[in-house]
Every structure is written in C-alpha cells, then in structure tokens.
C-alpha cells in the first residue's frame, strides 16, 4: 500500500546473487507461401500460409534451468527448457473487391493467424530466478523488513525462490481480421 511505501515497510524483497553475463542462444525458421487469384474482373483473393518454428533457447554455460513442479527440483544443467512447438501453421486470407467496377471504391479485407514466439528474455528470467542463492524474503519471515536491506549473512535462511516454464507449453497466437473501404475523391485523393 502507499502508506507502507511511505513508512518504508516493504512486503517482500528478492535477493539474487551477482551473475556473470548470460549468453542465451536461439534461432527461428520461418517460411511463407502465397498466391493471388483474380476470381473476377472486380474480385481478387490472396491466399497464404506462414510457418514459424523456434526451438527452446539454450545458454552456452548450461546455467538456465527450469523448475520441474512434478519433482519439485531444478532440471539438470543443459536440459531442454520445454518441448518445441512444431505446429505453428498460420493461414492467411485477403481480398480486394472493386465495388462499382471503376476503381473508385475498393473494399479490402484480411484474416490470419499470427504467432507470438517465446521471447529470449524468458530464458534469462529463469537464469536469475533459479540461480543458487536466490531467495524471497517477506514481511512474514522478517517483521522488521525495511530498506536498505540487511545482508542475508545475518542468519536469515529462506528457501530458494524458483520459477518454472510449462514444459508442454504452446506458442501464443492471435487471430486478426480487418476490413476497410477505400474511396477515391478526385484525381489525387483517397480516403480509407
């Protein structure tokens, strides 16, 4: 609350050991095919299919480890963080329709799937959250918790803090649709 902030009474503090630079590695393979089909003199359809594949990130020092909630243990150093999502096929459909047949009023639209691939910063978060010595201290364990924080060497020993990624996760996606009408006004002006 604001009153706790003003009175220097934090509800929790996280201690993370100093870590050397992490070198997170990852790559993405993507491909796209499309075809434009002139259905009639006034209607064109665009059909496309995109594929995205990003395997799990790694780090060259094998320090990034996931927390396995079934065993309540960190995974082995260098173990795969999660299973790769290999079915990221994203269809696309678009159209252009000349409403009057004179090029003055054009109706356009599109629909498609768009994948949000897993960001590498998530692997970096696991590195710091699951590093040896990381712990969360709350007001329940230390009623006198305040800033500046006292070092943990004073005898406070909390259990380590852990973070996990669902090992069976799928990449996020969304579906987008758009429709608009483009109208020509005069020889050099168009309003959408």
N, C-alpha and C positions, 0 to 999 in steps of 0.2 A: 504494500500500500504506500501511498505518498507520505503518510505520517511515519512509517517505518524507514523510508528512504531519508526523510529529513532528520530522523533520530539516529541514523547510522546503525540500523538493525536489519541487515540483510537476512533473507530467509534461507539462502544457501550460497555456497561458494564451491567452485570446482578447482582442484589442484591438478595440474598437468605438468609432467616433467619436461625439461627442455629436450627437444628432439632435433637431431640434425636434419638437413634438407631431405625431403622425400622425393623420389623420382618415380612418379606414377606413370605407367605406360598404358596406352590404349590405342585402338585404331577402329575405324569404321569402314565398312564396304557398302556402297550404295549403287543402285542401278535404276535406270528409268527408261521405259519404252512408251512411245505414244504414237497415235495416228490421228490425222484429221480426215474426217469423212464429210464430203459435200453430199448431203441427203437430198436436198432440192436446191433450186436456184436461190432460195432465201434462207435455208437452214443448213448450218454446219455443226457437226458434232466432233468433239475432241475426246478420245478415249486414251487413258494412260494407266500405267501400273508402275509403282515405285517399290523397291525393296531396300530395306536398311538392316544391316547386321553389325552389332558392336559386341564383341566378346567381353567377358569380365576383365576389368582392369587388373593390372599387376604392378608391383613395385620391384625394382631391381635388387633391393636388400631383403625381400620377403618379410617385411615388418608389418604390412597391413594384414590384419587377421579379423575374421568375422567371429561373432559370438553365437554359438550353437545353443539355442534355447531348449533343445531336447536333452542335451548332455550337461548344460549349464557350464560349459567350458569354451575357451577360445579354440578356434580351429588351428590346425598345425600350420607353422610358418610356411608360406608359399602355396597353401591350399587355395583352390578356386573359391572366390568370394560368393558366387552364385552361379546357377546354371544359365547358360546363354539362352536368349530368346531368339529363336531362328525362324519364326513365322511372321515377320513384320512385312507382310504384303499390303500395300496401300493403294487401292484402286482410286482412280480419278475420272471424273466425267465433267465435261463442259459443253456448252452450246452457245451458238450465236444465231439469232434469228432476226432477219430484216422484216420488221413489222409491216411496212407498206410496200416493200419491194423497190424502193427508190434510194435506199441508203441513208435516209434522213432520220429514221427511228430504228435503233438497234437494241434488241433485248438480249442480254448476256447473262449467263449463269454458270455455276460450277459447284461441284460437290466432291469431297475427297476425305480420305483418312490421312492423318499426319501423326507420325510417331515422335515422341519426345524421348530421345535416347538418354540413358542413365549418365548423369554428369560425373566427371572425374573427381570433383570436389567431394562427392560422397565417399569415395575411397580414402581421401585424405582425412575426412571426419572419423572414419574407422581407425585410422592410424593414431590420431591423437586421443580418441576416446578409449581405445583399448590398449594403450601403451602401459607398460609396467609402471606402477606408482601413481596412476591417475585415480583420483577419488573425489567423491562428492561429500561435502560437509554441510549439514543442515543445522538449523537452529535447534532442532530436537536433540541432536547429539551434543551441541555446544551452545547452551543458552546465552553465553557471553559473546557470541559471534559478532564481530564488527570489523570495519576497515580502519587501518591497514590490518591485513590478516596475519596472524601469528603462524610461523612455520609449523609443519606437521611433526617436526622432530621433537616437539614438546610432549610427546606421549599419546597424541590422538592417533588412533589407527582405525580408520573406517574401511569397510570392504571396498574393493575396487569398483569403479564405475565401468559399465560395459554397454556397448551399443551393438545392434545386430541389423543385418540386412536379410530379408526373407530369401533363403537360398533358392526358392522356387518362383521368384518374382517374374513378372512380365513387364516389358517396356510399356510406359504410358502412351496413350494415343488419344486423339480427339478427332471428331468429325466436324468438318466445316462446310458451310453452304453459303453461297452468295448469289444474289440476283439483282441486276440493275438495268435501268433503261437509259440509253444514251440518245439524246435528241439534238439534232443539228439545228442551230439558229443562225441563219445567214450563211455566207460562204466560208467564214473562218472561225466560227464559234460553235462549240459543242457543250451541252450541259448533261451531266450524268446524275 
